[in-house]
Amino acid sequence: MMRLSAVGEFGLIRRLTRSLRTDRDVVRGVGDDAAVLRVSRRCWWLLSTDMLVEGVHFRRRQATPYQIGWKAMACGVSDIAAMGGRPRFAAVSVGLPARLTVAEAEGIYRGLTAVARRFGVNLVGGDTVRAARLTIDVAIIGETKPGAAVLRSGARVGDRIFVTGRLGGSYPSRKHLTFTPRLREAQYLMRHARPSAMMDISDGLASDLWRIAEASRVSLVVDEEQIPVSRAAGSVWHALMDGEDFELLFTLRPAVARRLCRTRPSWVRMTEIGTVVGRGAAVRLRRGDGRMRVLRPEGYRHF
């Protein structure tokens, strides 16, 4: 029998979803940070779900209950931001070990509701069950105008590639527990630039560059010396491979990129790291001496 490790996380997703059928109200299903659903002529919904499991996404001895709750809700807000939408509603399901204290459970919910309040999310329900490991699943609905959602598949030849913030080292710095979703930055981009493709960086920059390359069927070249490396990362390799930065990765048309670099406010911290150079899914890294090599993702894999 074939084991999950033989196909990997994304190979498994392709196998499980290849026979799915949807109706005309599903504008975009599997394959982006959120599904895009047609609700009315004036409104489309963005639907995303994120599950956090103890021992995989956090360790209780290294995170406070508040931080665990914060991360669970912030992941969902980040997904909606990456689609160019505004988060509106969320339902939270939790699997709680019997040994968990009431104070710990309340701390988790304080973290969840803190993010919800900050970003205008209405927490409307969920489910609570007993589980062997602490597990939190947040289903979140955002909204956008019809046709306005930004997909991973929109990058075109000539587009410039950007990231927000600095990358890598999210675990040693504990950024993966305390990050702020880039909703404000995403909304600024939507008003002033409208990215051609966008996603949040959760599986590591190298992996997520491949997501855009494959979805858009384009070839990307990234300049090693341009990648913004966090102090906690310490090296470009970690900036490329470490996961859970939750920064934005996006592409802009050349003229739009030039204008935005001149006019953006200082709080929109963005760095141009490369270019879409051709057709056909590929990602290459240009070293400081000009040599090129295929950039293969070597970060975390669930299977």
C-alpha positions as CSV (number, residue, x, y, z in Angstrom):
1,M,0.0,0.0,0.0
2,M,1.2,3.5,-0.9
3,R,2.1,5.6,2.2
4,L,1.4,9.3,2.5
5,S,5.1,10.1,2.4
6,A,5.3,8.7,-1.1
7,V,3.0,11.4,-2.5
8,G,3.5,14.3,-0.1
9,E,1.1,16.8,1.3
10,F,0.3,18.5,-2.0
11,G,0.3,15.3,-4.0
12,L,-2.3,14.0,-1.6
13,I,-4.4,17.1,-1.9
14,R,-4.4,16.7,-5.7
15,R,-5.4,13.1,-5.5
16,L,-8.2,13.8,-3.0
17,T,-9.7,16.7,-4.9
18,R,-9.3,15.8,-8.6
19,S,-12.8,14.4,-8.8
20,L,-14.5,17.2,-7.0
21,R,-17.3,18.9,-8.9
22,T,-18.7,22.4,-8.1
23,D,-21.5,24.5,-9.5
24,R,-21.3,28.0,-11.0
25,D,-21.4,29.8,-7.7
26,V,-17.9,28.5,-6.9
27,V,-15.6,31.0,-8.7
28,R,-12.4,29.4,-7.3
29,G,-12.3,26.2,-5.3
30,V,-9.2,24.3,-4.2
31,G,-5.8,25.8,-4.9
32,D,-5.6,29.3,-3.3
33,D,-5.5,30.7,0.2
34,A,-9.3,30.8,0.2
35,A,-12.1,29.6,-2.0
36,V,-14.0,32.3,-3.9
37,L,-17.8,32.0,-3.8
38,R,-20.4,34.0,-5.7
39,V,-23.0,35.3,-3.2
40,S,-24.7,38.1,-5.1
41,R,-24.0,40.6,-7.9
42,R,-22.5,42.9,-5.3
43,C,-20.6,40.6,-3.1
44,W,-18.3,37.5,-3.3
45,W,-17.3,35.5,-0.3
46,L,-13.8,34.2,0.5
47,L,-13.9,31.0,2.6
48,S,-10.8,29.5,4.3
49,T,-10.1,27.1,7.1
50,D,-6.9,26.5,9.1
51,M,-6.2,23.7,11.5
52,L,-3.5,23.9,14.2
53,V,-2.4,20.7,16.0
54,E,-0.3,20.5,19.1
55,G,3.2,19.2,18.4
56,V,2.9,20.2,14.7
57,H,2.1,24.0,14.7
58,F,2.9,24.8,18.3
59,R,4.2,23.2,21.5
60,R,2.3,24.0,24.7
61,R,5.5,24.2,26.8
62,Q,6.8,26.9,24.5
63,A,3.7,28.9,23.9
64,T,1.1,30.5,26.1
65,P,-2.6,29.7,25.7
66,Y,-3.1,33.3,24.5
67,Q,-0.4,32.9,21.8
68,I,-2.0,29.6,20.6
69,G,-5.3,31.3,20.2
70,W,-3.8,34.4,18.6
71,K,-2.0,32.2,16.0
72,A,-5.1,30.2,15.2
73,M,-7.2,33.2,14.3
74,A,-4.4,35.2,12.7
75,C,-3.7,32.4,10.2
76,G,-7.3,32.8,8.9
77,V,-7.1,36.5,8.7
78,S,-3.8,36.2,6.8
79,D,-5.5,34.0,4.2
80,I,-8.2,36.5,3.6
81,A,-5.7,39.3,3.4
82,A,-3.7,37.4,0.8
83,M,-6.8,37.1,-1.4
84,G,-7.4,40.9,-1.3
85,G,-10.5,40.6,0.9
86,R,-11.7,41.7,4.3
87,P,-12.4,39.1,7.0
88,R,-15.9,39.2,8.4
89,F,-17.0,36.0,10.2
90,A,-15.4,33.0,11.8
91,A,-16.4,29.7,13.5
92,V,-13.9,28.0,15.8
93,S,-13.8,24.3,16.6
94,V,-11.5,23.0,19.3
95,G,-10.4,19.6,20.4
96,L,-9.4,19.9,24.0
97,P,-7.4,17.3,26.1
98,A,-9.1,16.3,29.3
99,R,-6.0,17.5,31.2
100,L,-6.3,21.1,29.9
101,T,-7.4,23.5,32.6
102,V,-10.3,25.9,32.4
103,A,-7.8,28.8,32.7
104,E,-5.9,27.5,29.7
105,A,-9.0,27.1,27.6
106,E,-10.0,30.7,28.5
107,G,-6.6,31.9,27.6
108,I,-6.9,30.4,24.1
109,Y,-10.2,32.1,23.6
110,R,-8.7,35.4,24.8
111,G,-6.1,35.1,22.0
112,L,-8.7,34.2,19.4
113,T,-11.0,37.1,20.3
114,A,-8.1,39.6,20.5
115,V,-7.4,39.0,16.8
116,A,-11.1,39.0,15.9
117,R,-11.6,42.4,17.6
118,R,-8.5,43.9,16.0
119,F,-9.5,42.9,12.5
120,G,-13.2,43.2,12.6
121,V,-14.1,39.5,12.6
122,N,-17.4,38.4,14.1
123,L,-16.9,35.1,16.0
124,V,-20.2,33.3,15.4
125,G,-19.9,29.7,16.6
126,G,-18.0,26.5,16.4
127,D,-17.7,23.2,18.2
128,T,-16.0,21.8,21.3
129,V,-14.9,18.1,21.7
130,R,-12.4,16.1,23.6
131,A,-9.2,15.2,21.8
132,A,-5.9,13.5,22.6
133,R,-4.0,16.6,21.5
134,L,-5.0,20.3,21.6
135,T,-6.4,21.0,18.1
136,I,-8.0,24.3,16.9
137,D,-9.7,24.7,13.5
138,V,-10.8,28.2,12.4
139,A,-13.2,28.6,9.5
140,I,-13.3,32.2,8.3
141,I,-15.4,34.1,5.7
142,G,-14.2,37.2,4.1
143,E,-15.7,39.4,1.5
144,T,-14.6,41.1,-1.7
145,K,-16.2,42.8,-4.7
146,P,-17.1,40.6,-7.7
147,G,-14.0,40.0,-9.8
148,A,-11.6,41.6,-7.2
149,A,-10.2,38.5,-5.5
150,V,-6.4,38.1,-6.2
151,L,-5.5,34.5,-7.1
152,R,-2.1,32.8,-7.3
153,S,-2.7,32.2,-11.0
154,G,-2.5,35.8,-12.2
155,A,1.3,36.4,-12.6
156,R,2.4,37.3,-16.1
157,V,5.7,37.5,-18.0
158,G,7.4,40.8,-17.0
159,D,5.8,41.1,-13.6
160,R,8.0,42.0,-10.7
161,I,8.0,39.8,-7.6
162,F,7.7,41.4,-4.1
163,V,7.5,40.3,-0.4
164,T,6.6,42.3,2.7
165,G,8.7,42.3,5.8
166,R,11.8,40.2,6.5
167,L,11.8,36.4,6.2
168,G,13.0,33.3,8.1
169,G,13.6,32.4,11.7
170,S,9.9,32.5,12.7
171,Y,10.4,29.7,15.3
172,P,13.5,30.9,17.1
173,S,12.0,34.5,17.1
174,R,8.5,33.2,18.1
175,K,7.1,35.2,15.2
176,H,5.0,32.2,14.2
177,L,3.1,32.7,17.5
178,T,2.9,36.5,17.5
179,F,2.8,37.7,13.9
180,T,0.4,40.4,12.7
181,P,-1.5,39.5,9.6
182,R,-0.7,41.8,6.7
183,L,-4.3,42.9,6.2
184,R,-3.5,46.6,6.2
185,E,-0.7,46.2,3.7
186,A,-2.9,44.0,1.5
187,Q,-5.7,46.5,1.5
188,Y,-3.3,49.3,0.6
189,L,-2.1,47.2,-2.4
190,M,-5.7,46.6,-3.5
191,R,-6.4,50.3,-3.5
192,H,-3.2,51.5,-5.1
193,A,-1.7,48.7,-7.1
194,R,-4.0,45.6,-7.4
195,P,-1.4,42.7,-7.5
196,S,-1.6,40.3,-10.4
197,A,-1.0,37.4,-8.0
198,M,-0.7,37.1,-4.3
199,M,-0.5,34.7,-1.3
200,D,0.8,34.6,2.2
201,I,4.1,32.9,3.0
202,S,3.3,30.0,5.2
203,D,5.3,27.0,3.8
204,G,8.5,29.0,3.2
205,L,9.4,31.4,0.4
206,A,10.9,28.7,-1.8
207,S,7.8,26.5,-1.6
208,D,5.4,29.4,-2.1
209,L,7.3,30.8,-5.1
210,W,6.6,27.4,-6.6
211,R,2.9,27.7,-5.8
212,I,2.7,30.9,-7.8
213,A,4.8,29.5,-10.6
214,E,2.7,26.4,-11.0
215,A,-0.7,28.2,-10.6
216,S,0.3,30.9,-13.2
217,R,2.4,28.5,-15.3
218,V,5.3,31.0,-15.4
219,S,9.0,30.9,-14.8
220,L,10.4,33.0,-11.9
221,V,13.9,34.3,-11.3
222,V,14.7,35.4,-7.7
223,D,17.8,37.4,-6.8
224,E,19.5,35.9,-3.7
225,E,21.0,39.2,-2.6
226,Q,17.6,40.9,-2.7
227,I,15.8,38.6,-0.3
228,P,15.2,40.4,3.0
229,V,16.6,38.2,5.8
230,S,15.4,38.5,9.4
231,R,17.9,38.8,12.2
232,A,16.6,35.5,13.6
233,A,17.1,33.7,10.3
234,G,20.7,34.5,10.0
235,S,21.1,33.2,6.4
236,V,19.4,33.4,3.0
237,W,18.8,29.6,3.2
238,H,16.6,30.0,6.2
239,A,14.8,33.0,4.7
240,L,14.0,30.8,1.7
241,M,13.1,27.5,3.5
242,D,11.7,28.4,7.0
243,G,8.0,28.4,7.1
244,E,5.3,30.5,8.9
245,D,6.5,34.0,8.1
246,F,2.9,35.0,7.2
247,E,4.2,37.9,5.0
248,L,2.8,38.6,1.6
249,L,4.3,37.3,-1.6
250,F,2.9,39.2,-4.7
251,T,3.5,40.2,-8.2
252,L,3.0,43.6,-9.9
253,R,3.0,44.8,-13.5
254,P,6.3,46.7,-14.2
255,A,4.8,50.2,-14.5
256,V,2.7,49.7,-11.3
257,A,5.8,48.4,-9.5
258,R,7.8,51.4,-10.4
259,R,5.1,53.8,-9.3
260,L,4.4,52.0,-6.1
261,C,8.1,52.0,-5.1
262,R,8.1,55.7,-5.4
263,T,4.8,56.5,-3.7
264,R,4.2,53.9,-1.0
265,P,4.2,55.0,2.6
266,S,7.0,53.9,4.9
267,W,4.8,51.4,6.8
268,V,4.3,49.3,3.6
269,R,7.6,47.5,4.0
270,M,8.1,45.7,0.7
271,T,11.1,44.4,-1.2
272,E,11.4,43.5,-4.9
273,I,13.1,40.1,-5.1
274,G,12.8,39.0,-8.7
275,T,11.0,38.9,-12.0
276,V,8.6,36.7,-14.0
277,V,10.8,35.8,-17.0
278,G,8.9,33.3,-19.1
279,R,6.2,30.7,-19.6
280,G,6.4,27.2,-18.0
281,A,6.5,26.6,-14.2
282,A,10.0,27.0,-12.9
283,V,11.8,28.9,-10.1
284,R,15.5,29.8,-10.3
285,L,17.8,31.5,-7.9
286,R,20.3,34.0,-9.2
287,R,23.4,34.1,-7.0
288,G,25.5,37.1,-6.3
289,D,28.0,36.2,-9.0
290,G,25.2,35.9,-11.6
291,R,25.1,32.0,-11.6
292,M,21.7,30.5,-11.7
293,R,20.4,27.3,-10.1
294,V,17.0,25.7,-9.7
295,L,15.4,26.7,-6.4
296,R,14.1,23.5,-4.8
297,P,11.9,23.8,-1.7
298,E,13.5,22.0,1.2
299,G,11.4,23.3,4.1
300,Y,8.8,21.7,6.3
301,R,6.5,19.0,4.9
302,H,3.6,17.4,6.7
303,F,4.2,14.1,4.9
